[in-house]
């Protein structure tokens, strides 16, 4: 299960370090960090990673299904 609670529980410093780790920028308008912007971008990153993984699993399943059908 995908959980985003970890981002909401981080303090500002840890949240900023997490954003920097993934090269997420544009989260400090007027020189102050925006927790909302950082969290939205981190969640979007996580969702994109999940969809790539799902596509890979689906592709492997399709190939295995075709192989099983051809062997009959």
N, C-alpha and C positions, 0 to 999 in steps of 0.2 A: 504494500500500500504506500502511496506517495504521501508524505507528510511535509507540510510547510511550517509547522509549528516551530521548528528549530530556528527559522529565520526571525520569527517574532520574539523569541526568547533571548536572542543575542543582544548584547549591549551595542551602542553605536560604534565603538572601536572594533569589536569583533565583526560586526556587519560590514564595516568599511574594508576590513582585511579580506573578508570573503569576496566582496565585490572586486577588489584589486586582484585577487587570485585568478579570477576568470576574466580579467580585463574589461570589467563593466564600468563604464564611465557615465558622464552626463547625469550625475545624481546629486550635484552640489550647486543648485542655483543660488545666487547671491552669497556664495562662500560658505553656506551652511549645508550639511548633508541632509538629504531627505530620506528618512527611513522608508517611506512609502515607495519612492522610486527605486531604491535599492532592492527592496523585497519583491516588487513587481518584476524587475529584471531578472532576479535570481530564480523566481518561480517560472518565468518564461523560458529561461535556460534549462531548467529541470524538465519542463514539459517537452521541449524540443529534443532533449536527450532521450526521454521515454519513448517518443514517437519513432526515433531512429531505431531503437532497440526492438520495438514492436514490428516494424517493417522487416528487419532482419529475421526475426523469429518466424514471421509469416512466410517469407521467401524460402526459408529452410523447410518449413512444413509443406509448402507447395511442392518443392523438389522431391522430398521424401514420399509424398503422396503419389506423384507421377511415377517414381521408381517402383513403388508397390503395385501400381496398376499395370505397369509394363511387364512385371515378372509373373503375372497371372496367366 
